[in-house]
Amino acid sequence: MRLAPTKVPVKTLLPEAIAVMKEIGIDISGHRSKSVDEFAGRSFDYVLTVCDNAKESCPIFPGHAKRLHHNFDDPAAAEGSEDQRLTVFRRVRDEIRAYLKTFPPA
């Protein structure tokens, strides 16, 4: 099974994202967001979008990719102290984790 990234702006990873993933034993410090253009010509079984912006800008993929959408808050938009921002990043991380445990759908 292969998942397709969406066509949203490519950005560097935020330090809060790296920190909260490290808390659960996942090192994403060497990762980066990717443009969907990097995957041109490849087919996918599923296209998952996890924010309304990605759903709106997600390109059409050839083939029979099943599109699934679930909107999560954008933790990058969180305001407040570092602790308050980390709390939002943790919540969204845990929500996405719970969602992915139900994947693939029956």
Number of C-alpha atoms within 10 A of each C-alpha: 7 11 14 19 21 23 18 17 12 11 10 10 15 12 10 19 17 17 18 21 17 13 10 9 9 11 13 14 14 7 10 12 13 16 15 16 10 9 12 9 9 11 16 18 15 18 21 19 22 17 14 15 14 18 20 12 13 19 14 10 18 10 10 10 17 12 16 12 13 12 13 15 15 14 19 14 9 15 11 8 9 10 10 12 17 21 16 20 24 19 16 16 18 14 13 15 11 11 12 11 9 9 8 9 7 4
